[in-house]
């Protein structure tokens, strides 16, 4: 069963990912842009599994959805921490 809002989020996410990859010169101006794109790719995979779970392997896809959401969120949190950490700041 397709839930329309999940499909819309997935399609918007894929369109934005294509924009990021196609307009690579702008995204590469971000600090640690590879980590940012990794986080976005992981979240996009989570959105994909959200849609796929409506068709096949609900339990497996639901598990993978949450694994990718968690990995993407942790990667994005790491990106934020690493970009906004002050130079020479003690992290302990």
C-alpha positions as CSV (number, residue, x, y, z in Angstrom):
1,X,0.0,0.0,0.0
2,X,1.4,3.4,-1.0
3,X,1.1,6.3,1.4
4,X,1.1,9.4,-0.8
5,X,3.0,11.7,1.6
6,X,5.8,9.1,2.0
7,X,6.1,8.9,-1.8
8,X,6.2,12.7,-2.2
9,X,8.9,13.0,0.5
10,X,10.9,10.3,-1.3
11,X,10.6,11.9,-4.7
12,X,11.5,15.4,-3.3
13,X,14.5,13.8,-1.6
14,X,15.7,12.1,-4.8
15,X,15.2,15.4,-6.7
16,X,17.3,17.3,-4.2
17,X,20.0,14.6,-4.2
18,X,20.2,14.8,-8.0
19,X,20.4,18.6,-7.6
20,X,23.3,18.2,-5.1
21,X,25.1,15.7,-7.4
22,X,24.5,17.7,-10.6
23,X,25.4,21.1,-9.1
24,X,28.6,19.7,-7.5
25,X,30.5,23.0,-7.5
26,X,28.1,24.7,-5.0
27,X,27.9,21.7,-2.6
28,X,31.6,21.3,-2.6
29,X,31.9,24.8,-1.0
30,X,30.5,23.3,2.2
31,X,33.1,22.3,4.8
32,X,33.3,18.5,4.9
33,X,30.8,18.2,2.1
34,X,31.4,14.5,1.6
35,X,30.2,13.8,5.1
36,X,27.1,16.0,4.5
37,X,26.3,14.1,1.3
38,X,26.8,10.8,3.0
39,X,24.3,11.8,5.7
40,X,21.8,12.9,3.0
41,X,22.3,9.7,1.0
42,X,21.6,7.6,4.1
43,X,18.4,9.6,4.9
44,X,17.4,9.2,1.2
45,X,17.8,5.4,1.5
46,X,15.6,5.5,4.6
47,X,12.9,7.4,2.6
48,X,13.3,4.7,-0.1
49,X,12.7,1.9,2.3
50,X,9.7,3.7,3.7
51,X,8.1,3.5,0.2
52,X,9.3,0.0,-0.6
53,X,7.9,-1.5,2.7
54,X,4.4,-0.9,1.3
55,X,5.1,-3.4,-1.4
56,X,7.4,-6.2,-0.2
57,X,9.1,-7.5,2.9
58,X,7.5,-5.1,5.3
59,X,9.4,-6.2,8.4
60,X,12.9,-6.2,6.7
61,X,12.2,-2.8,4.9
62,X,10.9,-1.3,8.1
63,X,14.0,-2.4,10.0
64,X,16.3,-1.0,7.2
65,X,14.3,2.2,7.1
66,X,15.1,2.8,10.8
67,X,18.7,1.7,10.5
68,X,19.3,4.2,7.7
69,X,17.4,7.0,9.5
70,X,19.6,6.4,12.6
71,X,22.8,6.2,10.6
72,X,21.9,9.4,8.6
73,X,21.0,11.3,11.7
74,X,24.2,10.3,13.5
75,X,26.2,11.2,10.4
76,X,24.5,14.6,10.1
77,X,25.0,15.3,13.9
78,X,28.7,14.4,13.4
79,X,28.9,16.8,10.4
80,X,27.3,19.6,12.4
81,X,29.7,19.0,15.3
82,X,32.8,18.9,13.1
83,X,31.8,22.0,11.1
84,X,30.8,24.2,14.0
85,X,33.5,23.1,16.5
86,X,35.9,26.0,17.3
87,X,39.5,25.6,16.4
88,X,41.6,24.4,19.3
89,X,38.6,23.7,21.5
90,X,39.1,20.9,24.0
91,X,36.4,18.2,23.3
92,X,36.7,16.3,26.6
